[in-house]
Amino acid sequence: MKALLPWLLACTPEPPVEGGEPEDTAAVARAAWELPGSGPAADPTDALFDVGAVHTIALTMPAEAWADIQGNPWAESWYETEFAFVSGSTGEGVELGGVGVRAFGAGSEIAGKPALKLSFDRSVEGQRFFGLEQLKLDNSSQDAGYMNERIGTGVLRRMGIPAARSGWVDVTVNGSHAGFFVLLEAIDDRFLRRWYANAEGPLFGMISGWYSQGLNPFPVGYGDPLTWYDTQTAVESDGSELAEAVERLASGTDAEVAEVLDLDEFLRVGVARSVMGGIDTFSGDGNNFYLYVNEGRLSQIPWDLDADLGYPWAFSLAMAVDPRAPWLTSPWSTNPITGAPYTDPVLTRHLAMGADPDAIVVEMLDGAFAFELVDAEIVASAALIEPYVQADVLGYGPSFGPRIADMRMFVHQRSSRLAGHDVADCDEPDDGSLPISALSPTGSVGWGELLVDATYWGPGFSVGGEHACGGVFAHAPSTVTIEVPAGMDTLTGSVGAQDWVQVCGNGMTFEVWQAGTRLWASGVVNNYDPPLSFGEVAVEPGRVELIAGHNGEYSCDTAAWMDVRVR
């Protein structure tokens, strides 16, 4: 092993600024990544999970071994590899031999670029990588933004919830580029020791393919908990802790339930992931979690946030997740083995005992999930990793920008809907101008309805990921008529195609008309283009028409007239 001591001690390196990364935004995002008191004390592994850097890993193994891992990831066969790591923060590195490597995952197990699990002591007893026994490299096949883990687990840890740290790493195998991966901290003995005073209990993980059971009563014929779960560390168990929790949830007293379950932690995890739009979680469909027996009580450790933060194929469902009944909006909330609908028995029982999810929602919106904080994290991280995503073998480069825009939209709209008001800084101008909502906007739309200062998901607009506090939202073709009051002669604002988690047309055009004269016209504006300003347009008191049309054939593009004002 080769390692340099200064890097071991560098837990908070300065962010790189090359490649156009906005240094000030990145600094704000990194500083807010872990708040005081939100988790275990800092240790040398923090540098590995530095969210302001991209590390590199080079693996060297027999060609046939890598071909098998790539071509048959579902076999999860172990092979031995040489391992070389270089820090993106300092340029210093580590080399290890005899490292075990195999594919891992469920939905992420794909040929070509499999997710990888690295075991540092598989062939060399006691070997560690800066104290770690293993690492996981998520291929991000289900997350075109490569960012759900970085953003979501950060929210969880800021709430004091045990959650895996993450980062990014670019990987080569036998000298050839293998892909850009999300670096994940493994949920193992060391993780437990970082978070729990007593790390001697068994840790349970779901057996692949046996999902949507959670802690509901085990069905006839499947009554053994170890049918559904297996232990993940050297601490063995016959599953009796799980069986007892299931029994007490079904028929025990409140006090008996509290003896075997950390109800507060289950509630905080469930609400947190519901607020983040999680539709593939313990509370949503009985998936993506670990259960740890901490001093006799089961705790939940969340895992795999690919389907949180506005899952692209279920964005509307994610926006509608109810923290009190998240299974109602999960598309996977049916047990695939028994056919029974899934519900979270811990949450339903805790609600019956008087639990208050709303208080946790308010806490999140004011702190761990605050819009300005999370949005800054997304912007800084996207600037850092975009070149790597564009070069990744999955070919998600064209989807990266839209996914980041959608994530920013989700965070804003979800927070605003839960808060009941726009969570962004929407200070009113003090120049005497009037917003479009004061100009009697009326009009016709291609379909749906004309919305003022609101979209279907919440107040405000998102165009190309940028937020606007007010304006008009209308499906093209549309004509919106406003009335300019006497004494006012200037129209300002910007336009764009509202982010819709889709690209389904050829773009649109915008025009401003008054008394039969076109005062301003845009070129073609496409989905996820930046907002286009129409600057200062001279107008007369009276009627002004704001017209949005399709570029060519019909499309579902949606016109956003943003921050429109007259003065």
Number of C-alpha atoms within 10 A of each C-alpha: 12 11 15 10 9 10 18 17 14 17 17 18 16 16 20 19 15 9 11 9 19 16 16 11 17 26 18 14 23 19 12 17 23 19 15 11 11 18 18 15 10 12 14 15 18 19 23 28 23 24 25 26 24 24 24 19 18 20 22 17 16 12 10 9 17 20 13 17 25 21 15 17 24 18 13 18 15 17 20 22 24 17 22 19 21 19 19 22 21 17 11 16 19 16 15 19 18 18 24 21 28 24 29 24 19 12 8 20 22 19 16 16 24 28 25 23 21 23 23 26 18 18 15 14 9 10 19 16 19 13 13 18 18 22 19 23 25 29 25 22 19 16 22 22 27 28 25 25 27 24 23 24 23 26 25 24 21 22 23 21 22 26 26 22 22 27 24 28 27 22 21 17 19 15 10 11 14 21 20 28 28 22 25 23 21 21 23 17 19 15 18 19 13 16 16 14 10 12 20 17 20 23 28 26 20 23 13 11 11 16 22 31 27 27 21 19 18 17 12 8 7 13 12 16 18 19 14 21 21 19 20 18 15 12 13 13 15 13 18 12 18 24 19 16 23 22 15 19 24 16 10 14 11 14 9 13 23 18 15 22 24 18 20 14 17 22 22 19 24 27 28 24 28 28 27 26 32 32 33 28 30 33 34 30 28 26 24 20 20 20 21 25 21 21 14 14 19 26 22 26 23 24 19 20 25 24 22 26 29 27 26 21 11 17 20 18 20 26 26 19 24 18 24 20 18 30 27 19 22 23 13 20 27 19 18 15 13 12 10 13 15 24 25 24 19 25 24 15 16 20 14 10 10 8 16 13 18 13 10 17 21 15 13 21 18 14 16 24 26 19 24 14 15 22 20 19 26 24 19 22 26 20 17 25 22 17 12 17 24 16 14 20 16 17 12 19 18 11 14 20 19 24 25 22 24 27 25 27 29 27 24 27 28 27 28 20 16 19 15 11 13 21 23 18 10 11 7 11 10 7 7 11 16 19 20 24 17 13 18 11 20 16 15 17 20 17 13 10 13 20 18 19 21 18 20 12 17 22 26 29 31 28 25 23 26 15 19 22 19 24 26 25 26 27 25 27 23 23 23 21 21 19 18 24 16 10 9 17 15 17 22 18 20 19 25 31 31 27 28 21 22 15 15 13 17 17 26 26 22 27 18 22 17 16 11 8 9 11 15 15 14 16 12 15 22 21 24 26 20 17 23 18 16 18 12 15 14 13 19 17 14 14 15 23 22 19 22 30 22 23 19 11 8 16 18 20 29 27 30 30 30 29 22 22 23 23 18
